[in-house]
Amino acid sequence: MSMDTELPQKRLTLHEWLTTETPASRRQARVSAWYRSWLAFRSNPMAMFGLGILLALIFIALFAPLLAPQSPFTQDLGARLSPPGKGGYILGSDSLGRDILSRLIYGSRITLYIVSMVALMAPIVGLFVGTAAGYLGGWLDITLMRITDIFLAFPKLILALAFVSALGAGIENAVLAIVLTSWPPYARIARAETLTIRNADFIHAIKLQGAGALRIITRHIWPLCISSLVIRVTLDMAGIILTAAGLGFLGLGAQPPSPEWGAMISAGRKFILDHWWVATMPGLAIFIVSLAFNLLGDGLRDVLDPKKSSK
């Protein structure tokens, strides 16, 4: 008798069977969505150019010992300030006779380290602050947003200089200073996304099921904010590189003899008129990498921004 009453409840109509989602179908839908996004991204030649430069930079940083013709720290005062192509120095040598190409190759490691750490930490801080302020609202929203406004009121480099001056010079302190100055825009974006999502019908349905604020924020609001934050991160990469180079130029980033690109420009600025390559080569490296990140960010924005994709 109990079996007869349970069997009709388990039967599905043809329409329900065709429209029921399974984990496999959801995975297939996600894969197809990513594949369509990749096809759209691949159709943008400038974005692919930026991606190619970024992959080349990662390759150079990983295999720096194999690619560098010399040690970046080896000095040869007899060959100091050699022009490009002379004495085996492809890009010339600096005031201490060190190979500029080798120092640029090893300096890519420092650049990628700073960019990756800031790109990982700053959006996380902004995501926490923005979603908490946007979903909980009230005095917490007012307090967090006024703190955000204070950080946004100062130029990023000036504020980073203040933090590094308080923390001390060094790569780790430079990363922390850049993170402390980079999170406010992400908090603004996350708050705006949260304000749009929190009144949606599916959020109200989740509340009726007994879900708390923490579960709603972490499992339902955070995933919807990721695409906007990814776009912002890629567009901010160039600014992060320039800020790190500015700190290195002022002697507050990586300390000598580390081959940091901003510090190399600072060391070569006194020779800019007679020995242009000493400061020009690291400046050109900063320009190329910053341009690559900008092109990559524009391509990702065209693919991931729902407003653009809906047009």
N, C-alpha and C positions, 0 to 999 in steps of 0.2 A: 504493500500500500504506500509506504514511504517512497519506494523507488518510482512508482507511477506518478507521484506528485512532484518529484524532483526532475524527472526527465524533461517535461515541457519547459521548465525554466532554463535548461541548458541548450535548447535548440535555438539556432539563429536563422533568421530569414536570409534570403539570398542577398538583399540589399545590405543587411548588417554584416554578413560575411565578407562582402566585397569592400565595405568601407571600414572594417575593423583594422586598426593599425597594430602591427606586431613589432617587436624589437628589431627584427631583421629589416622590415620595411622602413622603420625610422632611420636605421643606419644607412640603408641604401639611399634614402632621401637626403641625408646629410652629405654623403659622399658625392651624390650628383650635384648638390648645391655648391660644394667646394670645387667640383670640377668645372661647373659653369663660371664660377668666380675666377678660377685660374685661366679659363679661355678668354674671359673679358680682360683680365690683367695682361695676358700674353699679347693681346691685340694692340696694346699701347707700346709703341717702340721706345718712347722716352722712359717709361717705367721699367721696361726690360733692360735698358741701358743702365739705369740706376741700380737695378738688381745685380747686373753683371759686375759693376764696379764694387758693390758691397761683397759679393762672393769672392772676388779677386782679393779684396782687402782681408777677408777672413782667411783665405788660403795663404796669403803672405804672412799674416800674423802667426798662423799655426806652424808654418815651415820656415820661419825666419832664420834659424841656424843653417838651413840648407841653402837658402836663397841669398843670404848676405855674403858678399865677396870677402869681407873682412870683419873683425870684431868691432862693434860700435864704440869700444872703449880704448882701442889701441891708438896710441899717439905716435906721430912721426913729425917732429918739429922741422926736419929738413924738407918735408913736403907740405908744409902748412900753406893754406890758401892756394892750393893748386887748382887751376881752372878745370872745368869739365872736360874729360877726355884725355887729360895729361897725367902721365905717371900711373896709369891704371885706375884712376879715379873717374868713374863714369859721370858722376854728378859733381865732381870736385871734392875738395877737402875743406875743413873749417880752420879756425885759427890755431888749433892744436894738432893739425895734421890728421884728424880723424875722417874716415870715409863718410861722406854725407849720405850716400845711398844706403849703406849699412845702418846708419843711425835712423834713417827714415823707415827702413824695414822693421827694425826693432821698435821704433816709436809707434808703429801701427798697433802693437800689442797694448801699449798704454792707452791709446785712443779708444780701442775697442773695449778695454776693461772699464774705462770711465763711462763710456756710452752705455754699455750693457748694464752696469750697476745702476746708473741713474734711470735708465729706461725700465728697469725692473722695480725699483723702490718708489720712485716718485708717483707713478700711476696707482700703486697700491695704497699709498698714503692718501692720495686724492680720492680714490674710490671709497675708502673707509669714511673719510670726512664728508664727502658729498652725499653718499647714500644715507648716512645717519642723519644728516641735516635735512635732507629732502623728505625722508619717510617719517621721521619722528616729529619734525617741525617744532613749533613753540620756541621756548627760550634757547633750546639747544641749537636750533637752526639760526636764530639771530646771533648767538655767540660765535658759532663756527664761521658764519659768513662774514662777520665783522673782522675776525682774525684773518680770514682770507683776503678781505679788502685791504687790510694793513700790509700784508705781504705783496699784494699786487700794486700797491702805491709806490713801491721802490723799484728802480731799475734792477734787473736780475743780477747783472755783474757787480753793481755797487753793493747789493745785499750779500752776494756771495763773498765779496772781499771782506765785509764785516764779519761774517761767520768764520772765514778762514783765519782772519787776524785773531779772533778769539780762540779758535781751536788749535792753531799752529799750522805751519806749512807741511805739506805732504800729500801724497795721492789720496789716501783714505780720507783725510780731512777735506780735501778738495771735492771728493765724491759726496761726502755728507753735506757740504755747503751747497753744492749744486742741487742736491735732492731737496734741501730745506727751502730753496728758492724756486723749485720747479713744480711742486705739487699743487699750488692754488688753481691753475687753469683746469687741471683734471678734476679737482673738487667741484668747480663750477659746472663742468660738463656732466659729471655724475649726478649732481643735485638736479640739474635741468631734466635729465633723463628720468630720474626718480619721481619728480613731480608729475611728469607725464604718465608714468606707469602706475603709480600708487592708487589712482582712482579708476583703473581699468576694471572691467567686469571680472576677468579671471582672478585678479587679486581679491576682490570681494568674495568670490567663490572659494578661494583658498582660506580666507579668514573664517568662513562658515564651517569649513572642515576642521577648524581648531588650530590652524597653524599660527605660531607666534611671530613676532616682528623679526626676530633673528633669522628664523627659517625663511621667511618671505624675502628678506634682504639678500641673504647669501645664496639661496637656491633659485630665486625667480627674478630678482632685480639686477644682481650683479651680472649674470650672463647677458642680459639685454644691454648693459652699459659697455661691454667689452669692445664691440666694434668701434664705437665712437672714441674710446680711449686709445685703441690701436692706431686709428687715423691720426689722432693728436700726437701720439708718441713719435710716429715716423716723421711727422712734419716738424717736431721739436728737436730731432736729432742734430740738425745743422746748428741750431742755437746752443745745444749742449756742447758740441765740439768747439764752437767759438768761445763759449764761456770757459771751458777747460783750458783752451789755448791762451785765453786772456790771463787766467790765473798763473799758468806756466810762464807767460811772458813777464809777469810782474814778480816772478820768483816765489810764488805761493803754492804752486802745484808740485809736480815731480821735481825732486832736487837733483842737482848735478851729482854724478855724471849721467844720470838717466837721460836717454834720448827722446825727450818729450818735444813735440813739434813746436809748441808755443815757446818753450825755453830755447829751442834752436833759433827761432826768429829773434828772440831777445839777444842771444849771443852774437848774431850776425848783423844786427842793426847798425853797429858802428862801422861795418865794412860795406854798407849798402852801395856807396858810390863807386868804389874801386873794385870790390869783389862781390858783385851782385848775387852770385849763386848761393852764398852762404845763408842768406835770409830768404831768397826767392824760392828755393827748392822746397823747404818745409811749408812756406806759405802756399805754394802751388798744390802741395799734398792736401792741406786743409781745405783749399778751394774745391778740389776734385771730389773729396769725400763728402763735403757739405752739399755740393751739387747733386751727388748721387742720392743722398738721403732725401733731398727735396723732391727729386724726380720720383723716387720710390714712394714717398708719401702722397704725392699727387695721384699716382696710379692706384694706390690702395684706397684713397678717398673716392675715386671714381667707381671702384668696385664695391666697397663696403658701405658707402653712404646711402641709406635708403631713399633719401630725398632725390639724389641724382639718379639712382637706378630706377626710380618710379617714373621718371620723365621719359 
